[in-house]
Amino acid sequence: MQDYPRALFYMGYSLFLAKRNKFSYQTAEQLKTLNTAIKACL
């Protein structure tokens, strides 16, 4: 739970990169990993 704000920051940053890179496959994989990490934090 302590890392939840950091996880949100990384999620937002990944979405920013996704927009800039027109959503590359790698970014999609990173978002999946982050989603899993966020669920683990909750």
CYANA upper distance limits for C-alpha pairs under 8 A (distance plus 0.5 A):
  1 MET  CA     41 CYS  CA      5.51
  1 MET  CA     42 LEU  CA      6.31
  2 GLN  CA     41 CYS  CA      8.24
  3 ASP  CA      7 ALA  CA      6.68
  3 ASP  CA     41 CYS  CA      7.35
  4 TYR  CA      8 LEU  CA      6.77
  4 TYR  CA     38 ILE  CA      7.22
  4 TYR  CA     41 CYS  CA      6.67
  4 TYR  CA     42 LEU  CA      8.02
  5 PRO  CA      9 PHE  CA      6.71
  6 ARG  CA     10 TYR  CA      6.74
  7 ALA  CA     11 MET  CA      6.63
  7 ALA  CA     34 LEU  CA      7.60
  7 ALA  CA     37 ALA  CA      8.02
  7 ALA  CA     38 ILE  CA      6.60
  8 LEU  CA     12 GLY  CA      6.68
  8 LEU  CA     38 ILE  CA      8.37
  9 PHE  CA     13 TYR  CA      6.60
 10 TYR  CA     14 SER  CA      6.50
 10 TYR  CA     34 LEU  CA      8.19
 11 MET  CA     15 LEU  CA      6.75
 11 MET  CA     31 LEU  CA      7.35
 11 MET  CA     34 LEU  CA      7.11
 12 GLY  CA     16 PHE  CA      6.72
 13 TYR  CA     17 LEU  CA      6.76
 14 SER  CA     18 ALA  CA      6.51
 14 SER  CA     27 THR  CA      7.27
 14 SER  CA     30 GLN  CA      8.01
 14 SER  CA     31 LEU  CA      7.36
 15 LEU  CA     19 LYS  CA      6.78
 16 PHE  CA     20 ARG  CA      6.84
 17 LEU  CA     21 ASN  CA      6.43
 17 LEU  CA     23 PHE  CA      8.12
 17 LEU  CA     27 THR  CA      8.06
 18 ALA  CA     22 LYS  CA      6.13
 18 ALA  CA     23 PHE  CA      4.65
 18 ALA  CA     24 SER  CA      7.01
 18 ALA  CA     27 THR  CA      6.51
 18 ALA  CA     28 ALA  CA      8.40
 19 LYS  CA     23 PHE  CA      6.36
 23 PHE  CA     27 THR  CA      6.78
 23 PHE  CA     28 ALA  CA      7.47
 24 SER  CA     28 ALA  CA      7.10
 25 TYR  CA     29 GLU  CA      6.91
 26 GLN  CA     30 GLN  CA      6.75
 27 THR  CA     31 LEU  CA      6.66
 28 ALA  CA     32 LYS  CA      6.86
 29 GLU  CA     33 THR  CA      6.86
 30 GLN  CA     34 LEU  CA      6.63
 31 LEU  CA     35 ASN  CA      6.46
 32 LYS  CA     36 THR  CA      6.83
 33 THR  CA     37 ALA  CA      6.74
 34 LEU  CA     38 ILE  CA      6.54
 35 ASN  CA     39 LYS  CA      6.76
 36 THR  CA     40 ALA  CA      6.78
 37 ALA  CA     41 CYS  CA      6.84
 38 ILE  CA     42 LEU  CA      6.93
